[in-house]
């Protein structure tokens, strides 16, 4: 019930919540007018008030966006997912899934694929953004750098389309009070953030970093900031009974490419969008594996005589020795919700006073979901089975966790309202045994 909800659902209940929002959208898909206006402006703002054991006042979205032709610029907080995945039913994109409160950013991008060759035979989608983390538990004033480039082969009318691309995220700069006396990782608590550092962040090629005392030994020997991304590939097939989509996201850190594709580590998604939308409209099958992290070589890679560039240097997904929060924002991981923070685990699974984000980033997870309509009721079903062996630094016996959710939308036609009822439960050692029920009344104008 909390996963991929942009950090707006408290961990502890019960609570009463109020969500309110106002939006002005523009058509950037050609679906309404079969053409795109040259220039348009849109905005969005939403407010969330939670009252209960954990009272909160949140602003998940507050942005202004401007589109000129096929390009878009926006500033503010905005709900987003980055990477090739089923954004409707998948468990979440590996790096940027919508699991945490959106960061304030400025961003330039093409919101859709833009044809560049032969009227859509080859299309591209790209983006670049700069964000601010603000003050977090261990680090203050650090920045986010993001960029992505994806390509599509095949026109929309074709039966087969092929996709591929890469995204790159960096946490950099800032100040860590906890590390002000650590002369190896920081300079008096500060992480470097000058123009040369930013150039290294934007273009992460093997730069020669001066070893003259300007930068900390950790930055001189390694890289500036905390780098993370995924290499994504996918394909879509149109058949008589369904549109089928397959995606694989391969995580990378520290320049461990291109051999990373030979590892089984990845986020896999297979979706079926059925043509005959009777009782079942769409379903998804997912698989996540993060157990190797450059600490092992697959049999396929051995057969090819290949291994990852940084083989033996454990990547420790979502954790980082300098940025102790790792890949998290306001306490929630920004990546896949199938890897959660140490503090969100059950009492028996937690490691008290452990400084890094996650002690369970070596997982194998299976995931299924479906949506459809019975009578006048639209339903969504999701279920996952997670198996965790801890981290390379803190290995442990296999902990398993089963979670499931059923949500039903019930129209209240006479009142011109909609309602949504959800019930979910967890069973296992990671999250413990929990049950949750929610009821929403929704009014749209």
C-alpha positions in Angstrom: 0.0 0.0 0.0 3.1 2.2 0.4 5.1 1.1 -2.6 5.4 3.5 -5.5 3.1 6.0 -3.8 5.6 8.8 -3.9 6.2 8.8 -0.2 2.8 10.0 0.8 1.6 7.0 2.8 2.9 6.9 6.5 4.5 3.8 7.8 2.3 3.7 10.9 -1.5 3.7 11.1 -4.3 4.2 11.5 -4.6 7.7 9.9 -7.0 9.9 8.0 -5.7 11.5 4.8 -6.8 14.3 2.5 -5.4 14.7 -1.0 -6.2 17.7 -3.1 -4.8 18.8 -6.5 -5.2 21.1 -9.4 -3.7 20.5 -12.9 -3.6 22.1 -16.3 -2.4 19.6 -18.9 -1.6 20.0 -22.6 -1.8 17.5 -25.3 1.7 16.2 -26.1 0.8 12.9 -27.7 -1.2 14.1 -30.7 -4.1 11.9 -29.6 -6.6 14.7 -29.3 -5.9 17.0 -32.2 -3.7 14.7 -34.3 -1.2 17.6 -34.1 0.7 19.4 -31.4 0.5 23.1 -30.8 3.8 24.9 -31.2 3.8 26.3 -27.7 1.8 25.5 -24.5 2.0 25.9 -20.8 0.8 23.5 -18.0 1.1 23.3 -14.3 0.3 20.9 -11.4 0.0 21.1 -7.6 -1.1 18.6 -5.0 -1.4 18.7 -1.2 -1.5 15.7 1.1 -2.5 16.0 4.8 -2.1 12.9 7.0 -3.5 12.9 10.5 -2.7 10.1 12.9 0.2 8.5 14.7 2.5 10.1 12.1 0.9 13.5 11.1 2.3 15.0 7.9 1.8 17.9 5.6 3.3 17.1 2.2 3.5 18.8 -1.2 4.2 15.9 -3.7 3.7 18.1 -6.7 4.2 21.8 -7.5 5.5 22.5 -10.9 5.3 24.7 -14.0 5.9 23.2 -17.4 6.5 24.8 -20.8 6.4 22.9 -24.1 7.8 24.2 -27.3 7.3 21.9 -30.3 8.6 18.5 -29.2 10.6 19.7 -26.2 9.5 20.4 -22.6 11.0 22.3 -19.7 9.7 22.1 -16.2 10.7 23.4 -12.7 9.4 22.1 -9.4 8.3 18.8 -7.9 6.7 16.3 -10.3 5.8 12.6 -10.2 8.0 10.7 -12.6 9.2 7.3 -13.5 12.5 6.9 -15.4 13.4 3.8 -17.4 11.8 1.3 -19.8 9.1 -0.5 -17.8 5.4 -1.1 -17.5 4.5 2.1 -15.6 0.9 0.8 -14.9 1.4 -2.5 -13.3 5.1 -3.3 -12.9 6.7 -3.3 -9.4 8.6 -0.2 -10.3 11.6 0.9 -12.4 14.9 -0.1 -10.9 16.5 3.3 -10.4 13.6 5.8 -10.4 10.3 4.2 -9.6 8.1 6.8 -7.9 8.6 5.3 -4.5 9.8 8.5 -2.8 8.6 12.0 -2.6 9.6 13.8 -5.8 12.7 16.0 -5.6 12.6 19.6 -6.7 14.2 19.8 -10.1 14.7 21.7 -13.3 14.4 19.5 -16.3 14.7 19.7 -20.1 13.4 16.7 -22.1 11.4 15.2 -24.9 8.3 13.8 -23.0 7.7 11.4 -25.9 9.7 9.6 -28.6 10.7 12.0 -31.3 11.1 10.6 -34.9 14.6 11.3 -36.3 14.9 8.9 -39.3 12.4 8.0 -42.0 9.2 9.3 -40.3 9.6 7.3 -37.2 11.7 4.3 -38.3 14.1 5.5 -35.6 12.9 7.7 -32.7 14.6 9.0 -29.6 13.6 10.2 -26.2 16.1 12.1 -24.0 16.3 14.3 -20.9 18.6 16.1 -18.6 17.8 17.5 -15.1 19.4 19.1 -12.0 17.8 18.5 -8.6 18.3 19.4 -4.9 18.1 16.9 -2.0 18.0 19.6 0.6 18.7 18.5 4.2 18.7 14.7 4.8 19.7 12.8 8.0 23.4 12.5 7.2 24.0 15.0 4.3 23.0 18.6 3.6 22.8 20.6 0.4 23.7 17.9 -2.0 22.6 17.8 -5.7 21.1 15.3 -8.1 22.2 15.0 -11.7 20.1 13.0 -14.2 20.2 12.2 -17.9 18.8 9.6 -20.2 18.7 8.6 -23.8 16.4 6.0 -25.3 15.8 4.9 -28.9 13.0 3.1 -30.6 13.2 1.1 -33.9 9.9 0.8 -35.7 6.9 2.9 -36.4 3.9 2.9 -34.2 1.8 1.1 -36.8 4.3 -1.8 -37.0 3.8 -5.1 -35.2 7.3 -5.1 -33.7 9.1 -2.3 -32.0 12.5 -2.5 -30.3 13.7 -0.3 -27.6 17.0 0.4 -25.9 18.8 3.1 -23.9 20.5 4.2 -20.7 19.9 6.4 -17.8 22.5 7.9 -15.4 21.9 9.4 -12.0 24.5 11.1 -9.7 24.3 12.4 -6.1 27.1 14.9 -5.7 28.3 17.9 -3.6 26.9 18.7 -0.2 28.1 18.6 3.4 28.2 15.7 5.9 28.6 16.7 9.6 29.2 13.1 10.5 32.3 13.0 8.2 33.9 16.3 8.9 36.8 14.6 10.7 37.1 12.0 8.0 40.0 13.2 5.9 39.7 10.4 3.4 36.1 10.9 2.3 35.7 14.7 2.6 37.4 18.0 2.9 36.3 19.2 6.4 33.0 17.6 5.8 32.4 19.0 2.3 32.1 17.0 -0.9 33.6 18.8 -3.8 31.3 20.8 -6.0 33.3 23.0 -8.4 32.9 23.3 -12.2 35.5 20.6 -12.8 33.5 18.3 -10.5 30.3 19.0 -12.4 32.0 18.3 -15.7 33.1 14.9 -14.3 29.5 14.3 -13.1 27.9 15.1 -16.5 30.6 13.3 -18.5 31.7 10.3 -16.4 34.7 9.4 -18.6 38.2 8.5 -17.1 39.2 12.1 -16.3 42.6 12.7 -14.7 41.8 14.1 -11.3 44.5 16.3 -9.8 46.2 14.7 -6.8 47.4 18.0 -5.3 45.2 18.1 -2.2 42.3 20.0 -3.9 40.1 16.9 -3.6 39.7 14.2 -0.9 41.6 10.9 -1.4 38.3 9.1 -1.9 37.4 11.4 -4.8 40.9 11.3 -6.3 41.0 7.5 -6.3 37.3 6.8 -7.3 34.8 9.3 -8.7 33.0 12.4 -7.6 29.6 11.6 -6.2 27.5 8.4 -6.1 26.7 7.1 -9.6 23.9 4.7 -10.4 21.9 3.8 -13.6 20.5 1.1 -15.7 20.9 -0.1 -19.3 17.4 -0.9 -20.6 16.3 -3.0 -23.5 12.8 -4.0 -24.6 10.4 -4.9 -27.4 6.7 -4.8 -28.1 4.7 -7.1 -30.2 1.1 -6.6 -31.5 -0.9 -9.7 -31.8 -4.6 -10.5 -32.5 -5.3 -11.1 -28.8 -2.9 -8.7 -27.0 -0.2 -6.1 -27.2 2.9 -7.7 -25.5 5.7 -5.8 -23.9 9.0 -7.1 -22.5 11.6 -5.0 -20.8 14.9 -5.7 -19.0 16.7 -3.1 -16.8 20.3 -4.0 -16.0 21.8 -1.9 -13.1 25.3 -0.5 -13.2 27.6 1.5 -10.9 31.2 2.7 -11.2 31.4 2.3 -14.9 30.9 -1.5 -14.9 29.8 -1.6 -18.6 29.2 -3.2 -21.1 29.8 -6.6 -19.5 27.0 -5.8 -16.9 24.6 -7.1 -19.5 26.1 -10.6 -19.1 25.0 -10.6 -15.4 21.6 -11.9 -14.4 21.2 -8.9 -12.1 18.2 -6.9 -13.5 14.6 -5.9 -13.4 12.5 -8.0 -15.8 8.9 -7.2 -16.9 6.5 -9.0 -19.2 3.1 -7.4 -19.8 0.0 -8.3 -21.8 -2.5 -5.6 -22.8 -5.5 -7.7 -23.9 -7.6 -6.7 -26.9 -10.8 -8.4 -25.7 -11.1 -6.5 -22.4 -13.8 -8.6 -20.8 -13.0 -9.3 -17.1 -9.2 -9.1 -17.5 -7.8 -6.0 -19.2 -4.0 -6.2 -18.5 -1.6 -8.3 -16.5 2.1 -8.2 -15.7 4.8 -10.7 -14.7 8.0 -9.4 -13.1 11.3 -10.7 -11.8 14.0 -8.8 -9.9 17.5 -10.2 -9.2 20.2 -8.2 -7.4 22.3 -11.0 -5.8 25.5 -10.8 -7.9 26.5 -7.1 -7.8 29.8 -7.9 -9.7 30.7 -10.4 -7.0 30.0 -13.4 -9.2 30.2 -14.3 -12.8 27.3 -16.0 -14.6 27.8 -19.3 -16.5 27.0 -17.4 -19.8 29.7 -14.9 -19.1 32.2 -17.7 -18.2 31.3 -19.4 -21.5 32.1 -16.2 -23.4 35.3 -15.7 -21.4 34.0 -12.3 -20.1 33.6 -10.7 -16.8 32.4 -7.3 -15.5 34.9 -4.4 -15.8 34.9 -4.0 -12.0 34.5 -7.7 -11.2 35.2 -8.3 -7.5 34.4 -4.7 -6.5 31.0 -5.3 -4.9 28.6 -2.6 -6.1 26.3 -2.6 -3.0 23.2 -1.3 -4.9 21.6 1.8 -3.3 24.2 2.1 -0.6 27.3 4.4 -0.6 30.2 4.9 1.8 30.2 8.7 1.5 26.5 9.5 1.0 25.2 7.4 3.9 21.5 7.8 2.9 22.3 6.1 -0.3 19.6 6.3 -3.0 16.8 7.6 -0.7 14.9 10.8 -0.2 13.0 11.7 3.0 13.5 8.2 4.2 12.1 6.3 1.2 14.2 4.6 -1.5 13.9 6.3 -4.9 14.5 3.0 -6.7 12.6 -0.3 -6.7 10.3 -0.7 -3.7 11.4 -4.3 -3.5 14.5 -3.1 -1.8 13.6 -1.0 1.3 15.4 0.9 4.0 16.8 -0.7 7.1 14.4 1.4 9.3 11.3 0.0 7.4 12.2 -3.7 8.1 10.6 -5.6 11.0 12.2 -5.3 14.4 13.7 -8.8 14.1 15.2 -8.1 10.6 16.6 -4.6 11.3 20.3 -4.0 12.2 20.2 -1.3 14.9 22.4 1.7 14.3 23.5 0.5 10.9 24.5 3.7 9.0 23.8 2.6 5.4 20.4 2.7 3.6 19.7 -1.0 3.2 20.8 -4.2 4.7 18.7 -6.2 2.2 19.9 -5.3 -1.3 20.7 -8.9 -2.4 17.2 -10.0 -3.3 15.4 -12.3 -5.7 11.8 -11.3 -6.2 8.8 -12.6 -8.2 5.9 -10.2 -8.9 2.5 -10.5 -10.6 -0.3 -8.0 -11.1 -3.5 -7.6 -13.0 -6.3 -5.1 -13.6 -9.7 -5.6 -15.1 -13.5 -5.0 -14.6 -16.2 -7.1 -13.0 -19.7 -5.7 -13.4 -19.2 -2.0 -12.8 -16.2 -2.5 -10.5 -12.6 -1.9 -11.7 -10.1 -4.0 -9.7 -6.3 -4.1 -9.4 -4.4 -7.1 -7.9 -0.7 -7.2 -7.0 1.4 -9.8 -5.3 5.1 -10.3 -4.7 7.4 -12.9 -3.2 10.8 -11.6 -2.0 13.8 -13.7 -0.9 16.7 -11.7 0.7 20.2 -12.8 1.7 21.2 -9.4 3.1 24.2 -7.6 1.7 27.8 -8.6 0.9 28.9 -6.8 4.1 26.1 -8.4 6.2 25.2 -11.8 4.7 22.6 -13.8 6.5 20.2 -16.7 6.1 17.5 -16.4 3.5 14.6 -14.2 4.7 11.3 -14.5 2.7 8.4 -12.2 2.4 5.0 -12.5 0.7 2.9 -9.4 0.1 -0.4 -9.0 -1.7 -3.0 -6.2 -2.4 -6.5 -6.1 -3.9 -8.0 -2.7 -4.7 -11.5 -2.1 -6.1 -13.0 1.1 -7.5 -16.7 1.5 -6.8 -18.5 4.3 -8.6 -21.1 6.3 -6.6 -23.0 7.5 -9.6 -25.9 9.1 -7.8 -23.5 11.2 -5.7 -21.2 11.9 -8.7 -18.4 10.4 -6.7 -16.0 7.5 -7.0 -14.7 5.4 -4.1 -11.7 3.0 -3.8 -11.3 0.2 -1.2 -8.0 -1.6 -0.8 -6.9 -4.5 1.4 -3.3 -5.7 1.7 -1.1 -7.9 3.8 2.5 -8.9 4.4 3.6 -12.3 5.7 7.3 -13.1 6.4 10.5 -12.1 8.2 11.5 -9.0 6.3 8.4 -6.7 6.9 6.8 -8.9 9.5 3.1 -9.9 9.5 0.9 -6.9 8.7 -2.5 -6.0 7.4 -3.9 -2.8 6.0 -7.2 -1.5 4.8 -7.9 1.8 3.1 -11.0 3.6 1.9 -11.0 6.7 -0.4 -13.7 8.9 -1.7 -12.8 10.8 -4.9 -14.3 13.8 -6.5 -13.0 15.1 -9.9 -14.0 18.4 -11.5 
